[in-house]
Amino acid sequence: MNGTAIRHVAFVSAVMTTVVAAAAPADDESDEEPAMFDSKTDLISLHYDHAPDRDDGQSAAADRTILQALFGAEWLERHVVAVSGAYGENARHFRRDSDAVMDAVWNDAGGWLAAHDHRRRVVGQLAGLWLHTLADGGDVWVKEGGQSDLTADVVRLLRRAGIDTDTRRRVHVVQHSNWNERQTTDADLAYTKKHTDYIRIKDANRFLNVKGGDDAFEKAARAHPAFGAHWRAAFDYYNPNHRLDFSDTGELMRILELGEVGIDAFRERFLTAP
């Protein structure tokens, strides 16, 4: 099973044709409280560029670990979509071998979308999923682990469906990296900032990146009964003895309001506790 054979494909075209009317623009509201993630209604769109850094592999394992630990395996298929190839000007550096870690982490949780191979199709699939969530009263949260070119394309498609007010209020894009912003096409970055709730956070490399790795973390991750296979695939892709780095998971921590969970705290909370 690969990125094109996932549970979303069968119903996306139906979603796009049936929910547009239901997702009519809502009036802007002033002085609103900052949006908070609602696990009952919202969708998390996990975007990985895999171009060129390999830290996305460890981030994918960390994202899966957090989400399943907090909400359970069945919840993932209804509230999470994972995408590889969410790159911008760095497209030529895409790492094809990243498919193996995406398969290992996401295939048993509904699959993942391969934007590198099927860019236009994936934009349509994401638009259908986001629109379905918005029509049902939920919000969309984008963990922008790569660049915003793909996000901009999806939002353009949504706005053509007549919900541009909603995207500014109900599509939340969380980004932590100066490098990711610099590698985003200027027009697409400007478009995303204008037409979504764009949330810029501090660079998570400060607390989720250790050169030379962390033996205690690696041992716990490899041996974990539920998540060990995911981490082993991530470590095969990017050797943790060189660097332990799942800094893109900082965006997910922000979405879930977990605070800055450092490497030791992550291991104790998600990889050693029952």
KETINU-776109 format. One line per field, with one value per residue (C-alpha): z negated, x negated, y negated; chain; residue number from 1. Coordinates in Angstrom, 1 decimal. Example, Ala and Ser with C-alpha at 12.3 -4.5 7.8 and 13.67 -1.06 7.14 Angstrom:
BEGIN
zz = (-7.8 / -7.1)
xx = (-12.3 / -13.7)
yy = (4.5 / 1.1)
mol = (A / A)
seq = (1 / 2)
***
This chain:
BEGIN
zz = (0.0 / 1.0 / 0.9 / 3.7 / 2.3 / -0.8 / -2.3 / -1.1 / 2.6 / 3.0 / 1.7 / 2.4 / 5.7 / 4.0 / 1.1 / 3.5 / 5.3 / 2.3 / -0.5 / 1.3 / 0.7 / -2.9 / -3.5 / -2.6 / -3.9 / -7.5 / -8.6 / -10.1 / -13.8 / -15.6 / -19.0 / -18.8 / -21.2 / -19.6 / -18.1 / -20.0 / -18.5 / -19.0 / -18.8 / -18.2 / -15.0 / -13.6 / -11.1 / -11.3 / -7.9 / -8.5 / -5.7 / -5.2 / -2.5 / -2.6 / -0.6 / -1.4 / -5.2 / -6.6 / -9.9 / -8.5 / -9.0 / -12.7 / -12.9 / -11.2 / -13.9 / -16.7 / -15.2 / -15.1 / -18.6 / -20.1 / -18.2 / -18.9 / -22.5 / -23.1 / -20.9 / -20.0 / -16.7 / -15.3 / -15.8 / -13.4 / -10.4 / -10.9 / -12.0 / -10.4 / -6.8 / -6.2 / -3.0 / -1.6 / 1.0 / -0.5 / 0.9 / 2.6 / 4.3 / 2.9 / 5.1 / 6.9 / 3.6 / 2.8 / 1.3 / 2.9 / 0.2 / -2.2 / -0.9 / -3.0 / -6.3 / -5.3 / -4.5 / -7.8 / -9.9 / -8.2 / -6.1 / -9.0 / -10.0 / -6.8 / -4.5 / -3.2 / -0.2 / 2.3 / 3.5 / 5.3 / 7.7 / 8.0 / 7.1 / 8.8 / 7.5 / 3.9 / 4.0 / 4.9 / 2.3 / -0.4 / 0.6 / 0.4 / -3.1 / -4.3 / -2.8 / -4.4 / -7.8 / -7.4 / -6.2 / -9.4 / -11.6 / -12.3 / -11.7 / -9.7 / -11.3 / -9.0 / -10.6 / -8.1 / -8.3 / -4.8 / -2.6 / -2.1 / 1.7 / 1.4 / -1.3 / 0.9 / 3.8 / 1.6 / 0.2 / 3.7 / 4.6 / 1.5 / 2.1 / 5.6 / 3.9 / 2.2 / -1.4 / -1.4 / -4.7 / -6.4 / -5.4 / -7.2 / -10.3 / -10.2 / -8.4 / -10.8 / -9.5 / -12.0 / -10.9 / -12.9 / -10.4 / -8.7 / -6.2 / -5.3 / -4.7 / -2.6 / -0.4 / 0.1 / 3.4 / 2.4 / 3.9 / 2.2 / -1.2 / -0.9 / 0.2 / -2.7 / -5.2 / -3.7 / -3.4 / -6.5 / -10.2 / -9.8 / -13.2 / -13.4 / -16.4 / -17.7 / -15.9 / -17.6 / -16.8 / -20.1 / -22.0 / -19.6 / -17.9 / -19.4 / -17.4 / -18.2 / -19.3 / -22.6 / -23.6 / -26.2 / -23.7 / -20.9 / -23.1 / -24.4 / -20.9 / -19.2 / -21.9 / -22.3 / -21.7 / -19.8 / -18.2 / -17.9 / -14.2 / -13.3 / -15.0 / -13.7 / -10.1 / -10.9 / -12.3 / -9.3 / -7.2 / -9.3 / -11.7 / -15.2 / -16.1 / -13.6 / -14.9 / -16.7 / -15.2 / -15.1 / -15.3 / -12.9 / -15.6 / -17.4 / -15.2 / -16.3 / -20.0 / -19.3 / -17.7 / -20.6 / -23.2 / -24.8 / -25.3 / -24.4 / -25.2 / -25.1 / -24.2 / -27.8 / -28.6 / -25.3 / -26.1 / -29.6 / -28.6 / -25.3 / -25.2 / -28.7 / -30.5 / -30.2)
xx = (0.0 / -1.5 / -0.6 / 2.0 / 3.9 / 5.5 / 9.0 / 9.6 / 9.5 / 12.9 / 15.0 / 13.2 / 14.9 / 18.3 / 17.3 / 16.3 / 19.6 / 21.9 / 20.6 / 19.8 / 23.3 / 23.1 / 19.8 / 21.1 / 19.0 / 19.6 / 19.5 / 16.2 / 16.3 / 14.2 / 12.4 / 12.6 / 10.6 / 7.6 / 8.8 / 8.2 / 8.0 / 11.2 / 10.5 / 14.1 / 14.5 / 11.2 / 8.8 / 5.0 / 3.2 / -0.4 / -2.7 / -6.2 / -8.5 / -11.3 / -13.4 / -16.2 / -16.5 / -15.7 / -14.3 / -10.8 / -11.1 / -11.6 / -9.0 / -6.5 / -7.2 / -6.9 / -3.6 / -2.1 / -3.3 / -1.7 / 1.6 / 2.2 / 1.1 / 3.5 / 6.5 / 6.2 / 5.5 / 9.1 / 9.2 / 6.3 / 8.3 / 11.0 / 9.0 / 5.5 / 4.2 / 0.5 / -1.2 / -4.7 / -6.2 / -4.9 / -7.9 / -8.4 / -11.5 / -13.4 / -11.4 / -14.5 / -15.9 / -13.0 / -14.1 / -12.4 / -13.6 / -11.3 / -8.4 / -9.6 / -9.3 / -5.9 / -4.6 / -5.9 / -4.4 / -1.1 / 0.1 / 1.8 / 3.5 / 5.3 / 2.4 / 0.8 / 0.8 / -2.1 / -2.2 / -5.5 / -4.0 / -0.5 / -0.5 / 2.7 / 4.6 / 3.4 / 4.4 / 7.9 / 7.9 / 6.9 / 9.4 / 12.1 / 11.1 / 10.7 / 14.0 / 15.7 / 14.4 / 15.4 / 18.9 / 19.3 / 18.4 / 14.8 / 11.5 / 8.5 / 5.0 / 2.0 / -1.3 / -3.5 / -6.6 / -7.6 / -6.8 / -3.5 / -3.2 / -0.9 / 1.2 / 1.6 / 2.9 / 5.4 / 6.7 / 7.0 / 9.2 / 11.3 / 11.8 / 13.0 / 15.7 / 16.9 / 15.5 / 12.7 / 14.0 / 13.9 / 10.3 / 9.1 / 10.9 / 11.0 / 7.8 / 4.9 / 1.4 / -1.4 / -5.0 / -8.2 / -11.0 / -12.7 / -14.2 / -10.8 / -9.5 / -12.5 / -12.0 / -8.4 / -7.5 / -7.1 / -3.6 / -2.5 / -3.8 / -2.0 / 1.2 / 1.2 / 0.5 / 3.4 / 6.0 / 5.4 / 4.9 / 1.1 / -0.6 / -4.4 / -6.0 / -9.6 / -12.0 / -11.5 / -15.1 / -15.8 / -14.4 / -13.8 / -17.2 / -20.3 / -23.5 / -25.0 / -21.6 / -20.3 / -20.8 / -18.0 / -15.5 / -16.6 / -16.4 / -12.9 / -11.7 / -13.0 / -11.6 / -8.2 / -5.5 / -3.1 / -5.4 / -8.7 / -8.2 / -7.6 / -10.7 / -12.9 / -11.9 / -12.6 / -16.0 / -16.8 / -16.0 / -17.9 / -20.5 / -19.9 / -23.5 / -24.2 / -21.3 / -18.0 / -15.8 / -12.0 / -11.8 / -8.9 / -6.7 / -6.9 / -4.0 / -1.9 / -2.7 / -1.4 / 1.7 / 2.5 / 1.5 / -1.1 / -3.8 / -7.4 / -7.8 / -11.6 / -13.3 / -13.6 / -10.0 / -8.8 / -10.5 / -9.1 / -5.5 / -5.1 / -7.7 / -8.1 / -4.8 / -2.1)
yy = (0.0 / -3.4 / -7.0 / -6.8 / -3.8 / -5.3 / -5.5 / -9.1 / -8.5 / -6.7 / -9.5 / -12.7 / -13.5 / -13.0 / -15.3 / -18.0 / -18.0 / -17.6 / -19.9 / -23.1 / -24.5 / -23.4 / -25.2 / -28.7 / -31.6 / -32.7 / -36.3 / -37.5 / -37.9 / -40.4 / -40.0 / -36.2 / -34.1 / -32.3 / -29.0 / -25.8 / -22.3 / -20.2 / -16.5 / -15.7 / -17.8 / -19.0 / -17.6 / -17.7 / -17.9 / -16.7 / -18.1 / -16.7 / -18.0 / -15.3 / -17.7 / -17.5 / -17.0 / -13.5 / -14.9 / -14.5 / -10.7 / -11.1 / -13.8 / -11.4 / -8.8 / -11.4 / -12.7 / -9.2 / -8.5 / -11.6 / -11.4 / -7.7 / -8.0 / -10.8 / -9.8 / -6.2 / -4.4 / -4.5 / -8.3 / -8.8 / -7.5 / -10.1 / -13.1 / -13.0 / -13.1 / -12.8 / -14.2 / -13.8 / -16.1 / -19.3 / -21.2 / -24.5 / -25.8 / -22.8 / -20.4 / -19.0 / -17.7 / -15.4 / -12.1 / -9.2 / -6.8 / -8.7 / -6.6 / -3.7 / -5.6 / -7.1 / -3.6 / -2.2 / -5.0 / -5.7 / -2.7 / -1.1 / -4.4 / -5.1 / -5.7 / -8.9 / -11.1 / -11.3 / -14.8 / -14.3 / -11.8 / -13.1 / -16.8 / -17.9 / -14.8 / -15.3 / -19.0 / -17.8 / -15.1 / -17.5 / -20.1 / -17.5 / -16.4 / -19.9 / -20.9 / -17.9 / -18.9 / -22.6 / -21.6 / -19.5 / -22.4 / -21.5 / -23.4 / -22.4 / -22.5 / -22.3 / -21.1 / -22.8 / -20.6 / -21.7 / -24.7 / -26.4 / -25.9 / -22.9 / -24.6 / -27.6 / -25.4 / -23.7 / -27.0 / -28.4 / -25.4 / -25.9 / -29.6 / -28.8 / -26.7 / -29.9 / -29.8 / -32.3 / -33.9 / -30.5 / -29.8 / -32.9 / -31.9 / -28.1 / -26.9 / -27.3 / -26.9 / -26.4 / -27.0 / -27.0 / -27.4 / -30.4 / -27.9 / -26.6 / -30.1 / -31.0 / -27.9 / -28.6 / -30.5 / -34.1 / -34.4 / -31.2 / -32.2 / -35.6 / -33.9 / -31.5 / -34.2 / -36.3 / -33.6 / -31.4 / -31.8 / -31.7 / -31.0 / -31.4 / -29.7 / -29.6 / -27.2 / -23.8 / -22.8 / -24.5 / -21.5 / -18.7 / -18.4 / -16.8 / -16.2 / -12.8 / -11.5 / -10.4 / -6.7 / -6.6 / -8.0 / -5.7 / -2.6 / -3.4 / -4.3 / -1.2 / 1.1 / -0.4 / 2.2 / -0.1 / -2.6 / -0.7 / 0.2 / -3.4 / -4.6 / -1.8 / -2.8 / -6.5 / -5.6 / -3.5 / -6.5 / -9.0 / -7.5 / -8.9 / -8.4 / -11.2 / -13.4 / -12.9 / -15.5 / -15.6 / -19.4 / -19.6 / -18.0 / -21.4 / -22.5 / -19.5 / -20.3 / -23.8 / -22.6 / -20.3 / -23.0 / -20.6 / -23.2 / -22.6 / -18.9 / -18.3 / -15.1 / -13.7 / -14.7 / -13.2 / -9.9 / -9.8 / -10.7 / -8.9 / -6.1 / -4.8 / -5.4 / -2.7)
mol = (A / A / A / A / A / A / A / A / A / A / A / A / A / A / A / A / A / A / A / A / A / A / A / A / A / A / A / A / A / A / A / A / A / A / A / A / A / A / A / A / A / A / A / A / A / A / A / A / A / A / A / A / A / A / A / A / A / A / A / A / A / A / A / A / A / A / A / A / A / A / A / A / A / A / A / A / A / A / A / A / A / A / A / A / A / A / A / A / A / A / A / A / A / A / A / A / A / A / A / A / A / A / A / A / A / A / A / A / A / A / A / A / A / A / A / A / A / A / A / A / A / A / A / A / A / A / A / A / A / A / A / A / A / A / A / A / A / A / A / A / A / A / A / A / A / A / A / A / A / A / A / A / A / A / A / A / A / A / A / A / A / A / A / A / A / A / A / A / A / A / A / A / A / A / A / A / A / A / A / A / A / A / A / A / A / A / A / A / A / A / A / A / A / A / A / A / A / A / A / A / A / A / A / A / A / A / A / A / A / A / A / A / A / A / A / A / A / A / A / A / A / A / A / A / A / A / A / A / A / A / A / A / A / A / A / A / A / A / A / A / A / A / A / A / A / A / A / A / A / A / A / A / A / A / A / A / A / A / A / A / A / A / A / A / A / A / A / A / A / A / A / A / A / A)
seq = (1 / 2 / 3 / 4 / 5 / 6 / 7 / 8 / 9 / 10 / 11 / 12 / 13 / 14 / 15 / 16 / 17 / 18 / 19 / 20 / 21 / 22 / 23 / 24 / 25 / 26 / 27 / 28 / 29 / 30 / 31 / 32 / 33 / 34 / 35 / 36 / 37 / 38 / 39 / 40 / 41 / 42 / 43 / 44 / 45 / 46 / 47 / 48 / 49 / 50 / 51 / 52 / 53 / 54 / 55 / 56 / 57 / 58 / 59 / 60 / 61 / 62 / 63 / 64 / 65 / 66 / 67 / 68 / 69 / 70 / 71 / 72 / 73 / 74 / 75 / 76 / 77 / 78 / 79 / 80 / 81 / 82 / 83 / 84 / 85 / 86 / 87 / 88 / 89 / 90 / 91 / 92 / 93 / 94 / 95 / 96 / 97 / 98 / 99 / 100 / 101 / 102 / 103 / 104 / 105 / 106 / 107 / 108 / 109 / 110 / 111 / 112 / 113 / 114 / 115 / 116 / 117 / 118 / 119 / 120 / 121 / 122 / 123 / 124 / 125 / 126 / 127 / 128 / 129 / 130 / 131 / 132 / 133 / 134 / 135 / 136 / 137 / 138 / 139 / 140 / 141 / 142 / 143 / 144 / 145 / 146 / 147 / 148 / 149 / 150 / 151 / 152 / 153 / 154 / 155 / 156 / 157 / 158 / 159 / 160 / 161 / 162 / 163 / 164 / 165 / 166 / 167 / 168 / 169 / 170 / 171 / 172 / 173 / 174 / 175 / 176 / 177 / 178 / 179 / 180 / 181 / 182 / 183 / 184 / 185 / 186 / 187 / 188 / 189 / 190 / 191 / 192 / 193 / 194 / 195 / 196 / 197 / 198 / 199 / 200 / 201 / 202 / 203 / 204 / 205 / 206 / 207 / 208 / 209 / 210 / 211 / 212 / 213 / 214 / 215 / 216 / 217 / 218 / 219 / 220 / 221 / 222 / 223 / 224 / 225 / 226 / 227 / 228 / 229 / 230 / 231 / 232 / 233 / 234 / 235 / 236 / 237 / 238 / 239 / 240 / 241 / 242 / 243 / 244 / 245 / 246 / 247 / 248 / 249 / 250 / 251 / 252 / 253 / 254 / 255 / 256 / 257 / 258 / 259 / 260 / 261 / 262 / 263 / 264 / 265 / 266 / 267 / 268 / 269 / 270 / 271 / 272 / 273 / 274)
***
